Protein backbone atom coordinates (compact mmCIF):
# COMPACT_ATOMS: atom_id res chain seq x y z
CA UNK A 1 0.00 0.00 0.00
CA UNK A 2 1.46 3.32 -0.94
CA UNK A 3 1.59 6.29 1.33
CA UNK A 4 -1.16 8.29 -0.41
CA UNK A 5 -3.63 5.40 -0.05
CA UNK A 6 -2.88 5.19 3.67
CA UNK A 7 -3.41 8.93 4.02
CA UNK A 8 -6.72 8.67 2.16
CA UNK A 9 -7.88 5.82 4.40
CA UNK A 10 -6.89 7.72 7.52
CA UNK A 11 -8.72 10.83 6.33
CA UNK A 12 -11.81 8.74 5.62
CA UNK A 13 -11.66 7.19 9.08
CA UNK A 14 -11.17 10.62 10.63
CA UNK A 15 -14.29 11.93 8.90
CA UNK A 16 -16.29 8.93 10.13
CA UNK A 17 -15.05 9.45 13.69
CA UNK A 18 -15.89 13.16 13.52
CA UNK A 19 -19.42 12.34 12.29
CA UNK A 20 -19.85 9.82 15.08
CA UNK A 21 -18.59 12.31 17.67
CA UNK A 22 -21.04 14.93 16.44
CA UNK A 23 -23.92 12.44 16.64
CA UNK A 24 -22.91 11.41 20.16
CA UNK A 25 -22.63 15.03 21.27
CA UNK A 26 -26.14 15.70 19.97
CA UNK A 27 -27.45 12.63 21.79
CA UNK A 28 -25.86 13.72 25.06
CA UNK A 29 -27.25 17.26 24.63
CA UNK A 30 -30.77 15.94 24.06
CA UNK A 31 -30.50 13.62 27.05
CA UNK A 32 -29.38 16.52 29.24
CA UNK A 33 -32.43 18.52 28.14
CA UNK A 34 -34.70 15.56 28.83
CA UNK A 35 -33.15 15.00 32.24
CA UNK A 36 -33.61 18.68 33.14
CA UNK A 37 -37.31 18.45 32.17
CA UNK A 38 -37.72 15.30 34.24
CA UNK A 39 -36.09 16.93 37.26
CA UNK A 40 -38.49 19.91 36.96
CA UNK A 41 -41.45 17.54 36.70
CA UNK A 42 -40.29 15.59 39.73
CA UNK A 43 -39.86 18.79 41.72
CA UNK A 44 -43.37 19.91 40.74
CA UNK A 45 -44.83 16.54 41.69
CA UNK A 46 -43.04 16.65 45.03
CA UNK A 47 -44.52 20.08 45.71
CA UNK A 48 -47.99 18.79 44.82
CA UNK A 49 -47.62 15.82 47.15
CA UNK A 50 -46.45 18.11 49.94
CA UNK A 51 -49.37 20.47 49.35
CA UNK A 52 -51.84 17.56 49.30
CA UNK A 53 -50.35 16.12 52.47
CA UNK A 54 -50.64 19.52 54.17
CA UNK A 55 -54.32 19.80 53.20
CA UNK A 56 -55.07 16.27 54.41
CA UNK A 57 -53.27 16.81 57.72
CA UNK A 58 -55.36 19.92 58.36
CA UNK A 59 -58.54 18.03 57.57
CA UNK A 60 -59.54 20.17 54.59
CA UNK A 61 -59.99 17.64 51.86
CA UNK A 62 -60.75 14.73 54.20
CA UNK A 63 -63.97 16.40 55.46
CA UNK A 64 -65.60 16.34 52.02
CA UNK A 65 -67.94 13.35 51.60
CA UNK A 66 -66.89 10.89 48.89
CA UNK A 67 -69.94 11.60 46.72
CA UNK A 68 -68.87 15.20 46.14
Backbone bond lengths (Angstrom), bond angles and torsions (degrees), N, CA, C in turn:
res aa  C-N    CA-C-N  psi(-1)  N-CA   C-N-CA  omega(-1)  CA-C   N-CA-C  phi
1 X - - - 1.444 - - 1.529 107.01 -
2 X 1.296 114.99 131.23 1.457 117.38 -179.23 1.520 110.83 -85.61
3 X 1.285 114.78 166.24 1.458 120.76 -172.03 1.529 112.43 -62.47
4 X 1.307 118.46 -39.35 1.472 121.23 -179.08 1.533 111.13 -63.83
5 X 1.318 117.52 -38.57 1.462 121.10 177.83 1.526 110.21 -63.43
6 X 1.320 116.73 -42.36 1.467 120.28 178.68 1.517 110.69 -63.08
7 X 1.327 116.21 -41.59 1.465 120.20 178.45 1.526 110.06 -62.82
8 X 1.325 117.21 -43.40 1.466 121.49 178.79 1.526 111.20 -61.23
9 X 1.323 116.90 -43.36 1.464 120.70 178.77 1.524 111.06 -64.30
10 X 1.314 116.46 -42.53 1.461 120.12 178.69 1.529 111.58 -64.23
11 X 1.326 116.65 -39.85 1.464 119.93 177.93 1.526 110.78 -65.16
12 X 1.320 116.57 -38.71 1.462 121.02 177.88 1.527 110.20 -64.08
13 X 1.310 116.08 -45.48 1.470 119.99 178.19 1.522 111.06 -62.49
14 X 1.315 116.59 -40.99 1.459 120.83 178.82 1.522 110.77 -61.08
15 X 1.305 118.32 -42.74 1.466 121.20 177.91 1.522 110.88 -62.94
16 X 1.325 117.40 -40.85 1.462 120.88 178.55 1.529 111.05 -64.08
17 X 1.323 116.09 -42.20 1.464 120.65 179.28 1.531 110.13 -65.61
18 X 1.320 117.32 -40.81 1.462 120.61 178.10 1.523 111.10 -63.39
19 X 1.334 117.36 -41.20 1.471 121.09 177.06 1.525 110.91 -63.02
20 X 1.318 116.00 -42.86 1.457 120.62 178.90 1.526 110.84 -63.95
21 X 1.313 117.07 -42.65 1.459 121.54 178.92 1.523 110.98 -62.11
22 X 1.304 117.08 -41.68 1.464 121.13 177.98 1.535 110.76 -63.05
23 X 1.317 116.69 -42.92 1.464 120.95 178.75 1.529 110.56 -64.36
24 X 1.312 117.48 -42.02 1.461 120.93 178.77 1.527 111.58 -65.47
25 X 1.323 116.27 -40.80 1.466 120.01 177.57 1.528 110.97 -61.10
26 X 1.312 116.90 -41.93 1.463 121.01 178.03 1.527 110.87 -64.08
27 X 1.308 116.53 -40.56 1.468 120.81 178.18 1.524 110.91 -62.62
28 X 1.311 116.79 -45.55 1.468 121.06 179.39 1.531 109.88 -63.31
29 X 1.315 117.79 -41.82 1.464 121.87 179.36 1.524 110.51 -60.92
30 X 1.326 117.09 -45.98 1.464 120.66 179.14 1.527 111.43 -64.56
31 X 1.308 117.08 -38.70 1.464 120.25 178.58 1.531 110.92 -66.51
32 X 1.316 117.22 -36.34 1.459 120.20 177.22 1.524 110.44 -64.35
33 X 1.334 116.76 -42.34 1.460 120.34 177.22 1.525 110.70 -61.93
34 X 1.324 116.21 -44.98 1.461 120.80 -179.79 1.526 110.50 -63.01
35 X 1.303 117.46 -42.59 1.456 121.41 179.13 1.522 110.61 -62.97
36 X 1.317 117.88 -41.31 1.461 121.29 178.51 1.533 110.46 -62.30
37 X 1.340 117.20 -41.93 1.470 120.50 176.77 1.521 110.97 -62.22
38 X 1.319 116.32 -42.71 1.459 120.44 -178.78 1.532 111.12 -65.66
39 X 1.315 117.34 -37.66 1.460 120.82 177.82 1.529 109.68 -64.77
40 X 1.347 117.50 -42.91 1.470 120.34 177.18 1.521 110.76 -61.35
41 X 1.339 117.17 -43.21 1.461 120.60 179.43 1.527 110.57 -62.76
42 X 1.309 116.89 -42.90 1.456 120.69 179.92 1.521 110.80 -63.80
43 X 1.310 117.00 -40.60 1.462 121.03 177.89 1.526 110.24 -62.95
44 X 1.335 116.57 -44.10 1.469 120.73 178.03 1.525 111.07 -62.26
45 X 1.316 117.20 -43.40 1.459 120.26 179.04 1.531 111.14 -64.12
46 X 1.306 116.74 -39.79 1.462 120.62 177.30 1.521 111.05 -61.62
47 X 1.324 116.74 -40.68 1.465 120.47 178.01 1.524 110.51 -65.27
48 X 1.333 116.67 -39.66 1.474 119.76 178.12 1.520 111.05 -63.66
49 X 1.323 116.41 -44.06 1.465 120.21 179.76 1.522 109.71 -61.97
50 X 1.314 116.79 -43.30 1.465 120.53 178.77 1.525 110.48 -61.80
51 X 1.330 116.42 -44.57 1.461 120.19 179.77 1.530 110.47 -63.45
52 X 1.315 117.77 -42.42 1.463 121.71 179.07 1.517 110.64 -64.96
53 X 1.303 116.95 -40.71 1.466 121.33 179.06 1.525 110.11 -64.39
54 X 1.334 116.74 -39.68 1.462 120.51 178.48 1.521 111.15 -63.98
55 X 1.326 117.35 -41.80 1.467 121.40 179.17 1.527 109.70 -64.25
56 X 1.331 117.10 -45.97 1.462 120.94 -179.13 1.523 111.25 -63.81
57 X 1.308 117.97 -38.13 1.464 120.48 -177.87 1.523 111.33 -70.65
58 X 1.329 116.54 -24.97 1.465 119.96 177.22 1.522 111.63 -87.70
59 X 1.315 116.78 -8.98 1.455 120.87 177.58 1.510 113.86 86.75
60 X 1.309 118.61 10.41 1.463 121.12 -177.97 1.510 113.36 -67.00
61 X 1.270 117.08 -59.85 1.463 120.85 -175.80 1.535 111.39 -79.51
62 X 1.307 118.21 -24.71 1.455 121.21 -177.47 1.519 112.16 -72.86
63 X 1.353 118.52 -21.45 1.460 121.74 -179.05 1.521 112.88 -78.03
64 X 1.312 118.59 -16.16 1.454 121.56 -178.59 1.521 109.00 -76.40
65 X 1.345 117.36 128.42 1.465 119.60 178.34 1.525 110.88 -61.86
66 X 1.333 117.02 152.01 1.463 120.53 -175.95 1.522 114.27 -62.89
67 X 1.316 118.79 -24.08 1.462 120.32 -177.78 1.511 113.02 -79.93
68 X 1.305 119.39 -4.36 1.455 122.18 177.04 1.455 107.83 -85.62
